[in-house]
């Protein structure tokens, strides 16, 4: 069975294709506008006629428009094809087997969201804290990355020093590898992870 994986939680949108137990293709949708529908044509080109048995969508946190559009596309595609739609939090793209990791993002309004991983296991659902509580909720010795470096890079450097590894972008390929390593984490009937009301980026 082939699986299409989509992540549109940041400005760097991407696709991946799983065939059986391997990631066989991936693509970054360079220049795609999260508010434009043109990206769906790029999905068609990427699939090149491949029959899809399921779609996995990165559910954020992240771009309100991008995540909603990705889920809407997946649900519409499923109506026509009968494929299954599943979701994974987008920070799962950073997880690596055997390595603890904290992914920290900007939840706005003075809050930060955290996704904690023990290898390819999401320890808790994504949650948010204030600035004072943040260093208390990230276990000692665990490294930190963020998809929101443009906004919170300096703050994370000051807070975590050498444990902060910098900004990274979640990718559909990373989500695909996580799904293969931890298929029980896939969520049926996925919904976007919105910790606060949407704001314009």
C-alpha positions as CSV (number, residue, x, y, z in Angstrom):
1,X,0.0,0.0,0.0
2,X,1.2,3.5,-0.9
3,X,0.9,6.4,1.6
4,X,1.0,10.1,0.7
5,X,2.4,12.2,3.5
6,X,1.8,16.0,3.6
7,X,3.2,18.7,5.9
8,X,2.2,22.3,5.5
9,X,2.7,23.5,9.0
10,X,5.4,26.0,8.1
11,X,6.4,28.0,5.0
12,X,8.5,25.1,3.9
13,X,5.8,22.7,2.6
14,X,6.6,19.1,1.6
15,X,5.4,15.8,0.4
16,X,6.6,12.2,0.8
17,X,5.5,8.8,-0.5
18,X,5.7,5.6,1.4
19,X,5.5,2.3,-0.4
20,X,5.3,-0.7,1.9
21,X,7.9,-0.1,4.6
22,X,10.1,2.4,2.8
23,X,10.0,6.1,1.9
24,X,10.4,6.0,-1.8
25,X,10.1,9.7,-2.7
26,X,10.0,13.2,-1.2
27,X,9.6,16.7,-2.4
28,X,9.7,20.3,-1.1
29,X,7.0,22.5,-2.6
30,X,9.4,25.4,-3.2
31,X,7.6,28.7,-3.7
32,X,4.2,27.4,-2.7
33,X,1.9,29.9,-0.9
34,X,0.1,28.3,2.0
35,X,-3.0,30.3,1.1
36,X,-3.1,29.3,-2.6
37,X,-4.7,26.2,-4.0
38,X,-1.9,25.7,-6.6
39,X,0.0,23.3,-4.4
40,X,-2.6,20.6,-5.1
41,X,-1.4,20.5,-8.7
42,X,2.1,19.8,-7.4
43,X,0.6,16.9,-5.4
44,X,-0.8,15.5,-8.6
45,X,2.6,15.8,-10.3
46,X,4.4,14.2,-7.3
47,X,2.1,11.2,-7.3
48,X,2.4,10.7,-11.1
49,X,-0.6,8.4,-11.1
50,X,0.3,6.3,-8.1
51,X,-2.7,4.8,-6.3
52,X,-2.8,5.9,-2.7
53,X,-4.2,3.8,0.1
54,X,-3.9,6.4,2.8
55,X,-2.8,10.0,3.5
56,X,-1.0,11.1,6.5
57,X,-1.2,14.8,7.3
58,X,1.0,16.8,9.7
59,X,-1.5,18.4,12.1
60,X,0.8,21.2,13.5
61,X,1.1,23.3,15.6
62,X,1.8,25.8,12.8
63,X,0.2,27.6,9.9
64,X,-3.5,27.9,10.3
65,X,-4.1,28.1,6.6
66,X,-1.6,25.4,5.6
67,X,-2.8,22.7,8.0
68,X,-6.5,23.3,7.3
69,X,-5.9,23.2,3.6
70,X,-3.9,20.0,3.8
71,X,-6.6,18.2,5.9
72,X,-9.3,19.5,3.6
73,X,-7.4,18.2,0.6
74,X,-6.9,14.8,2.2
75,X,-10.5,14.5,3.2
76,X,-11.7,15.4,-0.3
77,X,-9.3,13.0,-1.9
78,X,-10.5,10.3,0.5
79,X,-14.1,10.9,-0.6
80,X,-13.2,10.2,-4.2
81,X,-10.8,7.4,-3.7
82,X,-11.9,5.7,-0.5
83,X,-8.4,6.0,1.0
84,X,-7.8,6.4,4.8
85,X,-6.8,9.8,6.3
86,X,-4.5,9.9,9.4
87,X,-2.6,12.5,11.3
88,X,0.6,13.1,13.2
89,X,1.8,16.1,15.1
90,X,4.3,17.9,12.8
91,X,7.1,17.9,15.5
92,X,7.2,14.1,15.1
93,X,9.2,14.8,12.0
94,X,12.2,15.7,14.2
95,X,12.2,12.5,16.4
96,X,15.0,10.0,16.0
97,X,15.2,6.5,17.4
98,X,17.2,6.3,20.6
99,X,17.5,10.1,21.1
100,X,15.4,12.1,23.6
101,X,14.4,15.5,22.2
102,X,12.2,18.5,23.0
103,X,10.7,20.5,20.1
104,X,9.6,24.0,21.3
105,X,7.5,26.4,19.3
106,X,6.0,29.9,19.6
107,X,2.4,29.5,20.7
108,X,2.1,33.3,20.7
109,X,0.6,35.5,23.5
110,X,3.7,34.9,25.6
111,X,3.3,31.1,25.5
112,X,5.4,28.3,24.1
113,X,4.4,24.8,23.0
114,X,6.4,21.7,23.7
115,X,6.6,18.3,22.2
116,X,8.7,15.8,24.1
117,X,10.1,12.7,22.5
118,X,11.8,9.6,23.8
119,X,13.2,8.3,20.6
120,X,10.3,7.8,18.2
121,X,7.7,8.0,21.0
122,X,5.8,11.2,21.7
123,X,5.9,11.2,25.5
124,X,2.9,13.6,26.0
125,X,0.4,15.3,23.7
126,X,1.7,18.7,22.6
127,X,1.2,21.2,25.4
128,X,1.9,24.9,26.1
129,X,3.5,26.8,29.0
130,X,4.6,30.3,29.8
131,X,8.2,31.5,29.6
132,X,9.0,30.9,33.2
133,X,7.7,27.4,33.2
134,X,9.3,26.3,29.9
135,X,12.8,25.4,31.3
136,X,11.1,23.4,34.1
137,X,9.1,21.2,31.6
138,X,12.1,20.2,29.4
139,X,14.0,17.4,31.2
140,X,17.6,18.1,32.0
141,X,20.1,16.8,29.4
142,X,17.5,16.9,26.6
143,X,18.4,18.9,23.5
144,X,15.9,21.4,22.0
145,X,15.1,22.4,18.4
146,X,12.4,24.7,17.1
147,X,10.5,25.3,13.8
148,X,10.1,28.9,14.9
149,X,13.7,30.2,15.0
150,X,12.8,33.5,13.3
151,X,10.7,34.4,16.3
152,X,12.2,32.7,19.3
153,X,15.8,31.8,18.4
154,X,17.4,34.3,20.8
155,X,15.1,33.4,23.7
156,X,15.9,29.7,23.3
157,X,19.6,30.3,23.1
158,X,19.5,32.4,26.3
159,X,17.2,29.8,28.1
160,X,18.9,26.6,27.1
161,X,22.5,27.6,26.1
162,X,24.3,24.7,24.4
163,X,21.3,22.3,24.6
164,X,19.5,24.4,22.0
165,X,20.5,23.0,18.6
166,X,18.8,25.7,16.5
167,X,16.0,26.0,14.0
168,X,14.8,23.1,12.0
169,X,11.9,22.6,9.6
170,X,9.5,19.7,9.9
171,X,9.3,17.7,6.7
172,X,6.9,15.2,5.2
173,X,9.8,12.8,4.9
174,X,10.5,13.0,8.6
175,X,6.8,12.4,9.4
176,X,6.9,9.4,7.0
177,X,9.9,7.9,8.8
178,X,8.2,8.5,12.2
179,X,5.0,6.8,10.9
180,X,7.0,3.8,9.8
181,X,8.8,3.5,13.1
182,X,5.7,4.2,15.3
183,X,2.5,3.4,13.3
184,X,0.4,3.2,16.5
185,X,0.9,7.0,16.8
186,X,-1.1,7.7,13.7
187,X,-4.5,9.3,14.6
188,X,-7.7,8.6,12.7
189,X,-10.0,11.5,11.8
190,X,-7.2,14.0,12.6
191,X,-7.8,17.6,13.7
192,X,-5.4,20.5,13.6
193,X,-3.5,21.3,16.8
194,X,-4.4,24.8,17.6
195,X,-3.4,25.8,21.1
196,X,-4.7,29.4,20.7
197,X,-7.0,31.2,18.3
198,X,-5.4,31.8,14.9
199,X,-3.3,34.9,14.4
200,X,-1.8,36.3,11.1
201,X,1.8,35.3,10.6
